[in-house]
Amino acid sequence: MKVKVDRDICIGVGNCVAFAPTVFKLDDENKAVVLDVASADEKTIMEAAESCPVSAIIIEDDNGNQLYP
């Protein structure tokens, strides 16, 4: 699984951090960054992505197929 944050649309709400604090953090620009995808299960990461109000989190499978959004 690959997880990316579209920093152009991230507004720094922090829901992703609340759902998966070992996977996401807010940086100095108050934008989400990915830390360690392997530190949480797929369900938790998907819930974190779904909690983003602007759908800034992009999840792909290992073959590059987009799973979310």
N, CA, C and O atoms as a GROMACS GRO file, in nm:
protein
  276
    1MET      N    1   0.085  -0.117   0.000
    1MET     CA    2   0.000   0.000   0.000
    1MET      C    3   0.089   0.124   0.000
    1MET      O    4   0.190   0.130   0.071
    2LYS      N    5   0.050   0.221  -0.081
    2LYS     CA    6   0.119   0.349  -0.087
    2LYS      C    7   0.022   0.458  -0.042
    2LYS      O    8  -0.094   0.458  -0.081
    3VAL      N    9   0.072   0.548   0.039
    3VAL     CA   10  -0.011   0.656   0.091
    3VAL      C   11   0.059   0.788   0.061
    3VAL      O   12   0.177   0.806   0.092
    4LYS      N   13  -0.015   0.880   0.001
    4LYS     CA   14   0.038   1.012  -0.031
    4LYS      C   15  -0.059   1.118   0.019
    4LYS      O   16  -0.179   1.093   0.033
    5VAL      N   17  -0.006   1.235   0.045
    5VAL     CA   18  -0.089   1.350   0.081
    5VAL      C   19  -0.072   1.455  -0.027
    5VAL      O   20   0.040   1.493  -0.059
    6ASP      N   21  -0.183   1.501  -0.082
    6ASP     CA   22  -0.180   1.611  -0.177
    6ASP      C   23  -0.172   1.741  -0.096
    6ASP      O   24  -0.273   1.791  -0.047
    7ARG      N   25  -0.052   1.792  -0.084
    7ARG     CA   26  -0.029   1.909   0.000
    7ARG      C   27  -0.092   2.035  -0.056
    7ARG      O   28  -0.108   2.134   0.016
    8ASP      N   29  -0.127   2.034  -0.183
    8ASP     CA   30  -0.193   2.151  -0.242
    8ASP      C   31  -0.336   2.167  -0.191
    8ASP      O   32  -0.389   2.278  -0.188
    9ILE      N   33  -0.398   2.055  -0.151
    9ILE     CA   34  -0.536   2.066  -0.103
    9ILE      C   35  -0.551   2.040   0.047
    9ILE      O   36  -0.657   2.066   0.104
   10CYS      N   37  -0.446   1.990   0.112
   10CYS     CA   38  -0.450   1.966   0.257
   10CYS      C   39  -0.471   2.099   0.329
   10CYS      O   40  -0.404   2.198   0.300
   11ILE      N   41  -0.566   2.100   0.423
   11ILE     CA   42  -0.594   2.223   0.498
   11ILE      C   43  -0.556   2.210   0.646
   11ILE      O   44  -0.585   2.298   0.726
   12GLY      N   45  -0.492   2.099   0.682
   12GLY     CA   46  -0.437   2.085   0.815
   12GLY      C   47  -0.536   2.064   0.927
   12GLY      O   48  -0.511   2.103   1.040
   13VAL      N   49  -0.648   2.003   0.897
   13VAL     CA   50  -0.749   1.977   1.001
   13VAL      C   51  -0.693   1.881   1.106
   13VAL      O   52  -0.717   1.898   1.226
   14GLY      N   53  -0.620   1.780   1.062
   14GLY     CA   54  -0.556   1.687   1.154
   14GLY      C   55  -0.636   1.562   1.187
   14GLY      O   56  -0.596   1.486   1.274
   15ASN      N   57  -0.747   1.539   1.119
   15ASN     CA   58  -0.823   1.416   1.143
   15ASN      C   59  -0.738   1.293   1.118
   15ASN      O   60  -0.748   1.194   1.191
   16CYS      N   61  -0.654   1.298   1.016
   16CYS     CA   62  -0.570   1.183   0.984
   16CYS      C   63  -0.476   1.151   1.100
   16CYS      O   64  -0.452   1.034   1.130
   17VAL      N   65  -0.424   1.254   1.163
   17VAL     CA   66  -0.335   1.235   1.278
   17VAL      C   67  -0.412   1.174   1.395
   17VAL      O   68  -0.359   1.089   1.467
   18ALA      N   69  -0.535   1.217   1.414
   18ALA     CA   70  -0.617   1.164   1.523
   18ALA      C   71  -0.646   1.015   1.502
   18ALA      O   72  -0.645   0.937   1.597
   19PHE      N   73  -0.673   0.976   1.378
   19PHE     CA   74  -0.704   0.836   1.347
   19PHE      C   75  -0.580   0.748   1.343
   19PHE      O   76  -0.584   0.633   1.387
   20ALA      N   77  -0.469   0.801   1.290
   20ALA     CA   78  -0.348   0.721   1.271
   20ALA      C   79  -0.223   0.803   1.303
   20ALA      O   80  -0.151   0.844   1.212
   21PRO      N   81  -0.198   0.828   1.431
   21PRO     CA   82  -0.086   0.915   1.469
   21PRO      C   83   0.052   0.859   1.438
   21PRO      O   84   0.150   0.934   1.434
   22THR      N   85   0.062   0.729   1.415
   22THR     CA   86   0.192   0.673   1.379
   22THR      C   87   0.216   0.680   1.228
   22THR      O   88   0.327   0.657   1.181
   23VAL      N   89   0.110   0.712   1.153
   23VAL     CA   90   0.120   0.718   1.007
   23VAL      C   91   0.129   0.862   0.958
   23VAL      O   92   0.201   0.891   0.862
   24PHE      N   93   0.058   0.953   1.023
   24PHE     CA   94   0.053   1.092   0.978
   24PHE      C   95   0.095   1.187   1.089
   24PHE      O   96   0.081   1.157   1.208
   25LYS      N   97   0.148   1.301   1.049
   25LYS     CA   98   0.172   1.413   1.141
   25LYS      C   99   0.155   1.541   1.063
   25LYS      O  100   0.161   1.542   0.940
   26LEU      N  101   0.132   1.650   1.134
   26LEU     CA  102   0.127   1.782   1.072
   26LEU      C  103   0.266   1.844   1.084
   26LEU      O  104   0.327   1.841   1.191
   27ASP      N  105   0.314   1.899   0.974
   27ASP     CA  106   0.448   1.958   0.973
   27ASP      C  107   0.442   2.106   1.012
   27ASP      O  108   0.339   2.155   1.057
   28ASP      N  109   0.553   2.175   0.992
   28ASP     CA  110   0.562   2.316   1.030
   28ASP      C  111   0.469   2.406   0.949
   28ASP      O  112   0.437   2.517   0.992
   29GLU      N  113   0.424   2.359   0.833
   29GLU     CA  114   0.331   2.434   0.750
   29GLU      C  115   0.186   2.395   0.780
   29GLU      O  116   0.094   2.439   0.711
   30ASN      N  117   0.167   2.314   0.884
   30ASN     CA  118   0.036   2.262   0.923
   30ASN      C  119  -0.028   2.181   0.811
   30ASN      O  120  -0.149   2.188   0.789
   31LYS      N  121   0.055   2.105   0.742
   31LYS     CA  122   0.010   2.014   0.636
   31LYS      C  123   0.046   1.872   0.678
   31LYS      O  124   0.148   1.850   0.744
   32ALA      N  125  -0.037   1.778   0.641
   32ALA     CA  126  -0.012   1.639   0.677
   32ALA      C  127   0.104   1.582   0.595
   32ALA      O  128   0.119   1.612   0.476
   33VAL      N  129   0.184   1.501   0.661
   33VAL     CA  130   0.289   1.425   0.595
   33VAL      C  131   0.278   1.281   0.641
   33VAL      O  132   0.228   1.252   0.750
   34VAL      N  133   0.324   1.190   0.556
   34VAL     CA  134   0.320   1.047   0.587
   34VAL      C  135   0.448   1.009   0.659
   34VAL      O  136   0.558   1.043   0.615
   35LEU      N  137   0.433   0.939   0.772
   35LEU     CA  138   0.547   0.893   0.849
   35LEU      C  139   0.582   0.748   0.816
   35LEU      O  140   0.682   0.722   0.749
   36ASP      N  141   0.500   0.655   0.862
   36ASP     CA  142   0.530   0.513   0.848
   36ASP      C  143   0.402   0.435   0.820
   36ASP      O  144   0.324   0.408   0.911
   37VAL      N  145   0.381   0.401   0.695
   37VAL     CA  146   0.260   0.330   0.655
   37VAL      C  147   0.250   0.193   0.722
   37VAL      O  148   0.141   0.147   0.753
   38ALA      N  149   0.364   0.129   0.745
   38ALA     CA  150   0.365  -0.005   0.803
   38ALA      C  151   0.327  -0.007   0.951
   38ALA      O  152   0.310  -0.114   1.009
   39SER      N  153   0.315   0.111   1.012
   39SER     CA  154   0.287   0.117   1.156
   39SER      C  155   0.139   0.102   1.191
   39SER      O  156   0.104   0.100   1.308
   40ALA      N  157   0.052   0.092   1.089
   40ALA     CA  158  -0.092   0.076   1.114
   40ALA      C  159  -0.150  -0.019   1.010
   40ALA      O  160  -0.091  -0.040   0.904
   41ASP      N  161  -0.265  -0.074   1.042
   41ASP     CA  162  -0.329  -0.166   0.947
   41ASP      C  163  -0.405  -0.087   0.841
   41ASP      O  164  -0.430   0.033   0.855
   42GLU      N  165  -0.440  -0.156   0.734
   42GLU     CA  166  -0.505  -0.091   0.620
   42GLU      C  167  -0.638  -0.027   0.658
   42GLU      O  168  -0.671   0.080   0.609
   43LYS      N  169  -0.713  -0.092   0.746
   43LYS     CA  170  -0.843  -0.038   0.788
   43LYS      C  171  -0.825   0.098   0.857
   43LYS      O  172  -0.900   0.191   0.830
   44THR      N  173  -0.727   0.108   0.944
   44THR     CA  174  -0.702   0.233   1.015
   44THR      C  175  -0.660   0.343   0.919
   44THR      O  176  -0.705   0.457   0.931
   45ILE      N  177  -0.574   0.309   0.824
   45ILE     CA  178  -0.528   0.408   0.727
   45ILE      C  179  -0.644   0.454   0.639
   45ILE      O  180  -0.656   0.572   0.607
   46MET      N  181  -0.729   0.361   0.599
   46MET     CA  182  -0.845   0.397   0.517
   46MET      C  183  -0.940   0.488   0.596
   46MET      O  184  -0.992   0.585   0.540
   47GLU      N  185  -0.962   0.459   0.723
   47GLU     CA  186  -1.048   0.544   0.806
   47GLU      C  187  -0.988   0.684   0.818
   47GLU      O  188  -1.061   0.784   0.815
   48ALA      N  189  -0.858   0.692   0.832
   48ALA     CA  190  -0.791   0.823   0.840
   48ALA      C  191  -0.811   0.900   0.711
   48ALA      O  192  -0.842   1.019   0.713
   49ALA      N  193  -0.795   0.832   0.598
   49ALA     CA  194  -0.813   0.897   0.467
   49ALA      C  195  -0.958   0.944   0.450
   49ALA      O  196  -0.982   1.055   0.403
   50GLU      N  197  -1.052   0.860   0.488
   50GLU     CA  198  -1.193   0.895   0.475
   50GLU      C  199  -1.233   1.010   0.567
   50GLU      O  200  -1.332   1.079   0.541
   51SER      N  201  -1.157   1.031   0.674
   51SER     CA  202  -1.189   1.139   0.768
   51SER      C  203  -1.143   1.276   0.718
   51SER      O  204  -1.180   1.378   0.775
   52CYS      N  205  -1.062   1.278   0.613
   52CYS     CA  206  -1.011   1.405   0.560
   52CYS      C  207  -1.125   1.479   0.489
   52CYS      O  208  -1.184   1.426   0.396
   53PRO      N  209  -1.156   1.601   0.533
   53PRO     CA  210  -1.269   1.673   0.474
   53PRO      C  211  -1.247   1.718   0.330
   53PRO      O  212  -1.343   1.752   0.261
   54VAL      N  213  -1.122   1.718   0.283
   54VAL     CA  214  -1.094   1.761   0.146
   54VAL      C  215  -1.034   1.649   0.060
   54VAL      O  216  -0.986   1.674  -0.050
   55SER      N  217  -1.037   1.527   0.111
   55SER     CA  218  -0.985   1.410   0.038
   55SER      C  219  -0.842   1.430  -0.011
   55SER      O  220  -0.811   1.402  -0.127
   56ALA      N  221  -0.757   1.480   0.078
   56ALA     CA  222  -0.618   1.506   0.042
   56ALA      C  223  -0.530   1.382   0.051
   56ALA      O  224  -0.416   1.384   0.005
   57ILE      N  225  -0.580   1.275   0.109
   57ILE     CA  226  -0.501   1.153   0.125
   57ILE      C  227  -0.534   1.056   0.013
   57ILE      O  228  -0.650   1.020  -0.009
   58ILE      N  229  -0.432   1.015  -0.057
   58ILE     CA  230  -0.446   0.924  -0.170
   58ILE      C  231  -0.386   0.790  -0.132
   58ILE      O  232  -0.271   0.782  -0.088
   59ILE      N  233  -0.465   0.685  -0.148
   59ILE     CA  234  -0.418   0.550  -0.116
   59ILE      C  235  -0.417   0.468  -0.244
   59ILE      O  236  -0.514   0.464  -0.319
   60GLU      N  237  -0.303   0.402  -0.267
   60GLU     CA  238  -0.287   0.314  -0.383
   60GLU      C  239  -0.245   0.176  -0.334
   60GLU      O  240  -0.180   0.162  -0.231
   61ASP      N  241  -0.282   0.074  -0.411
   61ASP     CA  242  -0.232  -0.060  -0.380
   61ASP      C  243  -0.089  -0.071  -0.432
   61ASP      O  244  -0.036   0.024  -0.490
   62ASP      N  245  -0.028  -0.185  -0.411
   62ASP     CA  246   0.112  -0.204  -0.450
   62ASP      C  247   0.133  -0.202  -0.601
   62ASP      O  248   0.246  -0.190  -0.648
   63ASN      N  249   0.025  -0.213  -0.677
   63ASN     CA  250   0.034  -0.209  -0.823
   63ASN      C  251   0.008  -0.069  -0.878
   63ASN      O  252   0.010  -0.050  -1.000
   64GLY      N  253  -0.016   0.028  -0.790
   64GLY     CA  254  -0.041   0.164  -0.834
   64GLY      C  255  -0.186   0.196  -0.863
   64GLY      O  256  -0.217   0.306  -0.910
   65ASN      N  257  -0.276   0.102  -0.835
   65ASN     CA  258  -0.419   0.128  -0.853
   65ASN      C  259  -0.471   0.211  -0.738
   65ASN      O  260  -0.449   0.177  -0.622
   66GLN      N  261  -0.540   0.319  -0.770
   66GLN     CA  262  -0.591   0.407  -0.665
   66GLN      C  263  -0.710   0.341  -0.595
   66GLN      O  264  -0.807   0.300  -0.659
   67LEU      N  265  -0.700   0.332  -0.463
   67LEU     CA  266  -0.805   0.275  -0.380
   67LEU      C  267  -0.892   0.383  -0.318
   67LEU      O  268  -1.011   0.361  -0.293
   68TYR      N  269  -0.833   0.499  -0.293
   68TYR     CA  270  -0.906   0.610  -0.232
   68TYR      C  271  -0.837   0.739  -0.271
   68TYR      O  272  -0.715   0.736  -0.283
   69PRO      N  273  -0.903   0.850  -0.292
   69PRO     CA  274  -1.047   0.863  -0.307
   69PRO      C  275  -1.094   0.815  -0.441
   69PRO      O  276  -1.214   0.819  -0.470
   0.00000   0.00000   0.00000
